[in-house]
Amino acid sequence: MKKLLSPLFMGIAAIAFLIISCNKSDDAPVYDANAQFKTDSVTLKNYVSQNYPAAQYNSETGIWYEILAEGTGNYEYKVVDTLNGKYLKFKPTVKYVGKLLSGSVFDQTDTAKEFEIITNTGYQYPFYSTIIPAWTFAFAPQKIGDMKLGGLTEKGLQKGSKIHIMAPSLYGYQNQAVGTIPANSPLDFVIEVTDIK
């Protein structure tokens, strides 16, 4: 019976592949992350210069940011080493507003909300995180020991920190439309950390 099912399964898989291949539109544009990043960089530079001239530019990520409040906490970020890699794991409680560059708000909190964040460290790919990469770079410190994480601030966000980030779509949802966020959208967030543990 197993000998009979194996060729049958292979045949069904081959037919499904052919159907999917035939249905794929040859006119659909191919996503080019580098080209989109360059487009976003120009768009963000113009947006920032017109609206937030005091913002700083992080050349390693292409993220623009403003520190609105340093924070008074003394949270120490730690790297957890697992069989699947090295991860940061922490639980911040935050208030935030997320908007498109048009000014349209796509998400915000009315009260502080706790998240559990687990993210692989630094620039490792494939990038895994329970949050978008822009938030990872906002929260993470620049480094822990000798390990470079690429965070925007030296110690990472602390209790009482408030940051404004403007990030290319590469560190948001890339070429995927999510809810009211169109594909290839640079994002603008203000994040306030009310607690972190």
Order of alpha helices (4+ residues) and beta strands (2+ residues): alpha-alpha-beta-beta-beta-beta-beta-beta-beta-beta-alpha-beta-beta-beta-beta
